[in-house]
């Protein structure tokens, strides 16, 4: 997802950012608890995807509104 293709209002940026961070913590917990290496890889791939999404959201918020998301 490119930052140029995402045009949200400020409250939506905050909601999506918060939801992604919550899901990220959930996946980190699942990844650390599993004993199945294949499942751990799946969780880790999803965590990488979330990291990319969070970066896109942050760039888009900064570009559209000068908003710094944490």
C-alpha positions as CSV (number, residue, x, y, z in Angstrom):
1,X,0.0,0.0,0.0
2,X,1.4,3.3,-0.9
3,X,1.0,6.4,1.1
4,X,-0.4,8.3,-1.9
5,X,-3.3,5.8,-2.2
6,X,-4.5,6.3,1.3
7,X,-6.6,9.4,2.1
8,X,-8.4,9.3,5.4
9,X,-9.6,11.8,7.9
10,X,-7.5,12.3,11.1
11,X,-9.7,10.2,13.4
12,X,-9.5,7.3,10.9
13,X,-5.7,7.4,11.0
14,X,-5.8,7.2,14.8
15,X,-8.3,4.3,14.8
16,X,-6.4,2.3,12.2
17,X,-3.1,3.0,13.8
18,X,-4.4,1.9,17.2
19,X,-6.1,-1.3,15.8
20,X,-2.9,-2.3,13.9
21,X,-0.8,-1.9,17.0
22,X,-3.3,-3.9,19.1
23,X,-3.2,-6.7,16.5
24,X,0.5,-6.5,16.3
25,X,0.8,-7.1,20.1
26,X,-1.7,-10.0,19.7
27,X,0.4,-11.6,17.0
28,X,3.6,-11.1,19.0
29,X,2.0,-13.0,21.9
30,X,0.8,-15.8,19.7
31,X,4.2,-16.1,18.0
32,X,6.0,-16.3,21.3
33,X,3.6,-18.9,22.7
34,X,3.5,-21.4,19.8
35,X,5.6,-24.5,19.6
36,X,4.8,-25.1,15.9
37,X,7.6,-23.6,13.8
38,X,5.3,-23.3,10.7
39,X,2.7,-21.4,12.7
40,X,5.4,-19.1,14.1
41,X,6.5,-18.3,10.6
42,X,3.0,-17.4,9.6
43,X,2.7,-15.1,12.6
44,X,6.1,-13.5,11.9
45,X,5.1,-12.9,8.2
46,X,1.9,-11.2,9.4
47,X,3.9,-9.0,11.8
48,X,6.1,-7.9,8.9
49,X,3.0,-7.0,6.9
50,X,1.6,-5.0,9.9
51,X,4.9,-3.2,10.2
52,X,4.6,-2.1,6.5
53,X,1.0,-1.0,7.0
54,X,1.9,1.0,10.1
55,X,4.7,2.7,8.2
56,X,2.3,3.5,5.3
57,X,-0.3,4.9,7.7
58,X,2.3,7.1,9.4
59,X,3.6,8.4,6.1
60,X,0.2,9.1,4.8
61,X,-0.9,10.9,8.0
62,X,2.2,13.0,7.9
63,X,1.8,13.9,4.2
64,X,-1.9,14.7,4.4
65,X,-2.1,16.4,7.8
66,X,1.4,16.8,9.2
67,X,0.2,14.4,11.8
68,X,2.9,12.4,13.7
69,X,1.4,9.0,14.8
70,X,3.2,7.2,17.5
